Amino acid sequence: MLKKLLLLTTTLGLLLAGAIAQAHHGWSSYDADQLLTLEVPLQTVNYRNPHADVSIEHDGRTWQVILAPISRLQARGLPEADLTAGKTVTIVGYPRKDGTAEIRAERIIVDGRTIELR
Amino acid sequence: MDSLIAWAAWLEATALGVQMRSSALLYPALNLLHLLGLVLLLGPMLLLDARLLGAGRTFSLPAVSRALTPLAVFGLVLLLGSGFCLFAADAGPLSADGLLQLKLLLIAMGIGNALLFRQLWSARLGDWDTHAPLSGRLQAALSLLIWLLVMSLGRLLAYF
């Protein structure tokens, strides 16, 4: 019985490894060796679940920056009112490995306050 | 497919979708309910499947089935309800996500498999241990595989 279960679990793992090609928001999808620090105005702000995101201009492209769930943002002192389009903030984060214009932010500096996002 | 995408966009724009996105408490709360539903479905389902495959023969199969099935059904209802709310928050992008599509397909297969099993074999659980039909045991093994996959795909939605 135990052997059968082990076999099933192994099969499951292999199936999953084979099935997953596209990558999304987990930290593993981002290039941790390439830390970007960008002082930029916010183009758009989506203060929402499952995670807030903003867009910025960088290197001639529009980047989507993934922040954190809004419950975490509020708990760490970044309410919706502090994150407005047009405001210049500093974003510290990692770009996507696959070249998509998307950044996962490690921290964001708003009005002189640093908010850790992880 | 187009009508599904339109429906997802509509759902995302409903009051439910808006609340799920904008409330700091609702989304995590529904996440917790979804997790509770997962535990209540997966635990009993996997135990029942293991029993059908021959584990724990000291416990009478009809009694095990009577004890575990209602829990699994309750867990499934909780999962479907909370899952629908979580989906509403981000319905547009989620409906285009290959992992979620695969997960929904597997859920349909898992429910279909369970209903078919009840239809075919619920009267034969009494002498299952001496006369277990091969196709019935295959259904139990399939159930194990399907629900573990559903669980894994659900968790991985946040990462891939």
Interface residues (C-beta under 8 A of the other chain):
Chain A: M1 K4 L5 L8 T9 T11 L12 L15 L16 A19 I20 Q22 A23 H24 H25 G26 S28 S29 Y47 R48 N49 P50 P69 I70 S71 Q74
Chain B: M20 R21 S22 S23 A24 L25 L26 Y27 P28 A50 L53 G54 A55 A89 D90 D97 G98 L99 L102 A141 L144 L145 L148 L149 S152 L153 L156 L157 A158 Y159 F160
